[in-house]
Amino acid sequence: MNKRLVDVLVIGAGPAGLAAAIAAKEDGIDNLLVLEREHNPGGILRQCIHNGFGLHRFKEELTGPEYAQRDIDKAKEMGIEIQTDTTVLSVDGENHLVTCVSSKHGVELIEAKSIILAMGCRERPRGALGTPGTRCAGIYSAGTAQKFVNLEGYMPGKRVVILGSGDIGLIMARRMTLQGAKVLACVELMPFSSGLNRNIVQCLNDYDIPLYLSHTVVDIKGRERLTGVTVAKVDANRQPIPGSEIEFDCDTLLLSVGLIPENELSEGAGVKLSPLTSGAEVDDVLQTNIPGVFACGNVLHVHDLVDHVSNESFKAGHAAAAYAKGLLERGETIAVRDGDGVRGTVPQFIRKGVSEEVDLMFRPSGVFRGATCIVTCGDKEIARKKAMIFTPGEMAVVKLKPEIVAALDGPVTVKIERS
């Protein structure tokens, strides 16, 4: 088996992996390798042909492929080696050993001084929902349908119902409509949408596609091909209400029911995962519980904006470079805890005694209007952020100033208080 030594190894060449690699290269890491299982770098952005990307980072509106291409071009210009068509089989976190395979190089063993996990996320499948009905053709995850339409030129169907109001599902409601399909409804189990408000307006309202909140699919009909679905209203316990059923004649059901960090490699490496984000638990420089192993992007926690993915991944790349040079020590950490109204704050730990700005990112546990996010250390308030609305569909960010971080002496709690 071939064995190769590198300073920094990045797993994944999507927006997170590319940004991390660029940051590491900027810090003087020349012996750098990026592994990608797809034939081309760019990750999920390659199939996201709609615009709305890059407003924060580039101050202009780009499509997904345009955004990805900027980092691909930058990586090429910097001489970063990206090895595509390569599947990582396992990660030995303690020894920093990665086993991978490709048709060109066969089975390889790569030893790295530091490793960056940037594998992205995957969609929750039908099997995780427990929806009754036949296993007929015509049921797709929204991302699969997006790939068929945008990259391969196939239309999944003509009469469509979408289960879940995640951003991919909302965007596919518009995309399928523009391609000539009839989108009958978007159905959401929760009493609020899990997607960005701008996507609800631009993808549903602008095309007169109804959004059924507090509803779900309770039956799937069809033998060879889907012929219809039954939708019912749910109560406060998310149980179907008898007599509220609505029948839809359709040939396609798209599932947009959540994204899950792609963390099988992380688990195998011994990385401790958060039960709330399903991603790694990390400190303020995105280092996991294993020294020298970092995580960033959607494999860490699912983002709604790729600009946030890139900014987070730059930090991971700089930290991995510092570790490879022997300039980063783990040291003692301070825990970051979720308070009322807050779910899955990242990072979960802050290194004690550092004097750097720290972004606390989290998803609200519900919809809060005119509320305030308050960060405390013990009995002392150290930061606050007021907003017109906090909603699970949008990541909330609260910044801790360097002088605040340097003075932390106990656990930090993030909570939302109603006005």
CORGI-V773680 format. One record per residue. N is the residue number from 1. RES is the residue in one small letter. PSI is psi in whole degrees, -180 to 180 (999 if undefined). OMEGA is omega as a letter, one per 30 degrees, with the letter a starting at -180 (none if undefined). Layout:
BEGIN
N/RES/PSI/OMEGA + N/RES/PSI/OMEGA
END
This chain:
BEGIN
1/m/131/l + 2/n/140/l + 3/k/135/a + 4/r/143/l + 5/l/130/l + 6/v/163/l + 7/d/-50/l + 8/v/129/l + 9/l/127/l + 10/v/128/l + 11/i/108/a + 12/g/129/l + 13/a/36/l + 14/g/-165/a + 15/p/-35/l + 16/a/-51/a + 17/g/-41/l + 18/l/-44/l + 19/a/-42/l + 20/a/-42/l + 21/a/-41/l + 22/i/-42/l + 23/a/-43/l + 24/a/-40/l + 25/k/-41/l + 26/e/-28/l + 27/d/12/l + 28/g/12/l + 29/i/108/a + 30/d/-33/l + 31/n/79/a + 32/l/137/a + 33/l/137/l + 34/v/129/l + 35/l/135/a + 36/e/129/a + 37/r/-24/l + 38/e/169/a + 39/h/-27/a + 40/n/148/l + 41/p/169/l + 42/g/-22/l + 43/g/-149/a + 44/i/-21/a + 45/l/-23/a + 46/r/-31/a + 47/q/0/a + 48/c/79/a + 49/i/-3/l + 50/h/164/a + 51/n/-177/a + 52/g/1/l + 53/f/150/l + 54/g/4/a + 55/l/-37/a + 56/h/-46/a + 57/r/-47/a + 58/f/-5/a + 59/k/29/l + 60/e/161/a + 61/e/122/a + 62/l/159/l + 63/t/168/l + 64/g/-50/l + 65/p/-36/l + 66/e/-42/l + 67/y/-49/a + 68/a/-40/a + 69/q/-32/l + 70/r/-41/l + 71/d/-35/l + 72/i/-46/l + 73/d/-40/l + 74/k/-43/l + 75/a/-41/l + 76/k/-43/l + 77/e/-35/a + 78/m/-6/l + 79/g/27/l + 80/i/129/a + 81/e/121/l + 82/i/115/a + 83/q/104/a + 84/t/178/a + 85/d/35/a + 86/t/123/l + 87/t/126/l + 88/v/124/a + 89/l/-38/a + 90/s/158/l + 91/v/121/l + 92/d/96/a + 93/g/-42/a + 94/e/-40/a + 95/n/2/l + 96/h/45/l + 97/l/132/l + 98/v/130/l + 99/t/128/a + 100/c/166/a + 101/v/144/l + 102/s/158/l + 103/s/-29/a + 104/k/-41/a + 105/h/-6/a + 106/g/-151/l + 107/v/128/a + 108/e/149/l + 109/l/120/a + 110/i/126/l + 111/e/130/a + 112/a/150/l + 113/k/-36/l + 114/s/150/a + 115/i/136/l + 116/i/120/l + 117/l/118/a + 118/a/52/a + 119/m/-7/l + 120/g/-155/a + 121/c/171/l + 122/r/166/a + 123/e/147/l + 124/r/128/a + 125/p/174/l + 126/r/-36/a + 127/g/-24/a + 128/a/-8/a + 129/l/-29/a + 130/g/26/l + 131/t/126/l + 132/p/162/l + 133/g/177/a + 134/t/162/l + 135/r/64/a + 136/c/167/l + 137/a/157/l + 138/g/5/l + 139/i/120/a + 140/y/152/l + 141/s/153/a + 142/a/-37/l + 143/g/-36/l + 144/t/-44/l + 145/a/-39/l + 146/q/-41/l + 147/k/-43/l + 148/f/-48/a + 149/v/-48/a + 150/n/-31/a + 151/l/-33/a + 152/e/-9/l + 153/g/27/l + 154/y/143/l + 155/m/121/a + 156/p/-30/a + 157/g/-177/a + 158/k/-29/l + 159/r/116/a + 160/v/138/l + 161/v/139/a + 162/i/125/l + 163/l/119/a + 164/g/144/a + 165/s/36/l + 166/g/165/a + 167/d/-38/a + 168/i/-42/l + 169/g/-42/l + 170/l/-44/a + 171/i/-37/l + 172/m/-24/l + 173/a/-45/l + 174/r/-44/a + 175/r/-45/a + 176/m/-37/l + 177/t/-45/a + 178/l/-26/l + 179/q/3/l + 180/g/-2/l + 181/a/163/l + 182/k/112/l + 183/v/113/a + 184/l/-35/a + 185/a/155/l + 186/c/124/a + 187/v/127/a + 188/e/127/a + 189/l/-39/a + 190/m/164/l + 191/p/6/l + 192/f/158/l + 193/s/148/l + 194/s/7/l + 195/g/170/l + 196/l/144/a + 197/n/-36/a + 198/r/-32/l + 199/n/-32/l + 200/i/-43/a + 201/v/-51/a + 202/q/-27/a + 203/c/-25/l + 204/l/-60/a + 205/n/-43/a + 206/d/-18/a + 207/y/15/l + 208/d/39/l + 209/i/120/a + 210/p/143/l + 211/l/117/l + 212/y/100/l + 213/l/154/a + 214/s/41/l + 215/h/158/l + 216/t/167/l + 217/v/125/a + 218/v/-9/l + 219/d/144/l + 220/i/129/a + 221/k/148/l + 222/g/150/l + 223/r/-71/l + 224/e/-43/a + 225/r/146/l + 226/l/133/l + 227/t/-15/l + 228/g/166/l + 229/v/154/l + 230/t/128/a + 231/v/139/l + 232/a/152/l + 233/k/148/l + 234/v/155/l + 235/d/-170/a + 236/a/-22/l + 237/n/12/l + 238/r/30/l + 239/q/138/a + 240/p/140/l + 241/i/115/a + 242/p/138/l + 243/g/-5/a + 244/s/10/a + 245/e/142/l + 246/i/132/a + 247/e/134/l + 248/f/126/l + 249/d/113/a + 250/c/162/l + 251/d/-1/a + 252/t/135/l + 253/l/120/l + 254/l/133/a + 255/l/119/l + 256/s/68/a + 257/v/31/l + 258/g/156/a + 259/l/146/a + 260/i/128/l + 261/p/138/a + 262/e/80/a + 263/n/19/l + 264/e/-42/l + 265/l/-38/l + 266/s/-46/l + 267/e/-44/a + 268/g/-27/a + 269/a/-11/a + 270/g/14/l + 271/v/133/l + 272/k/128/a + 273/l/150/l + 274/s/131/l + 275/p/-14/a + 276/l/-42/a + 277/t/-17/a + 278/s/7/l + 279/g/-176/a + 280/a/152/l + 281/e/128/a + 282/v/166/l + 283/d/-168/a + 284/d/-13/l + 285/v/20/l + 286/l/23/l + 287/q/134/l + 288/t/-173/l + 289/n/-15/l + 290/i/116/a + 291/p/132/l + 292/g/0/l + 293/v/122/a + 294/f/158/l + 295/a/144/a + 296/c/161/l + 297/g/-154/a + 298/n/-12/l + 299/v/-19/l + 300/l/-53/l + 301/h/146/a + 302/v/123/a + 303/h/161/l + 304/d/-17/l + 305/l/129/l + 306/v/-24/l + 307/d/-39/l + 308/h/-37/l + 309/v/-48/a + 310/s/-46/a + 311/n/-42/l + 312/e/-40/a + 313/s/-31/l + 314/f/-43/l + 315/k/-44/l + 316/a/-39/l + 317/g/-43/l + 318/h/-40/a + 319/a/-41/l + 320/a/-38/l + 321/a/-43/l + 322/a/-41/l + 323/y/-43/a + 324/a/-29/l + 325/k/-2/a + 326/g/24/a + 327/l/1/a + 328/l/119/l + 329/e/145/a + 330/r/-59/l + 331/g/-170/a + 332/e/146/a + 333/t/161/l + 334/i/133/a + 335/a/145/l + 336/v/124/a + 337/r/152/l + 338/d/130/l + 339/g/-161/a + 340/d/134/l + 341/g/4/a + 342/v/140/a + 343/r/121/l + 344/g/53/l + 345/t/137/l + 346/v/132/g + 347/p/162/l + 348/q/-13/a + 349/f/150/l + 350/i/131/l + 351/r/133/a + 352/k/133/l + 353/g/-4/l + 354/v/156/a + 355/s/68/a + 356/e/152/l + 357/e/138/l + 358/v/129/l + 359/d/120/l + 360/l/119/a + 361/m/138/a + 362/f/167/l + 363/r/129/l + 364/p/148/a + 365/s/-10/l + 366/g/-167/l + 367/v/124/l + 368/f/119/a + 369/r/136/l + 370/g/36/a + 371/a/174/a + 372/t/132/l + 373/c/127/a + 374/i/131/l + 375/v/129/a + 376/t/155/l + 377/c/105/a + 378/g/-127/l + 379/d/2/a + 380/k/129/l + 381/e/128/a + 382/i/-13/l + 383/a/154/l + 384/r/154/l + 385/k/121/l + 386/k/144/a + 387/a/152/l + 388/m/-34/l + 389/i/137/l + 390/f/129/a + 391/t/147/a + 392/p/-21/a + 393/g/-13/a + 394/e/131/l + 395/m/132/l + 396/a/142/a + 397/v/128/l + 398/v/129/a + 399/k/136/l + 400/l/124/a + 401/k/152/a + 402/p/-42/a + 403/e/-29/l + 404/i/-45/a + 405/v/-43/a + 406/a/-27/a + 407/a/0/a + 408/l/134/a + 409/d/11/l + 410/g/178/a + 411/p/145/l + 412/v/137/l + 413/t/134/l + 414/v/127/a + 415/k/164/l + 416/i/130/l + 417/e/134/l + 418/r/145/a + 419/s/999/none
END
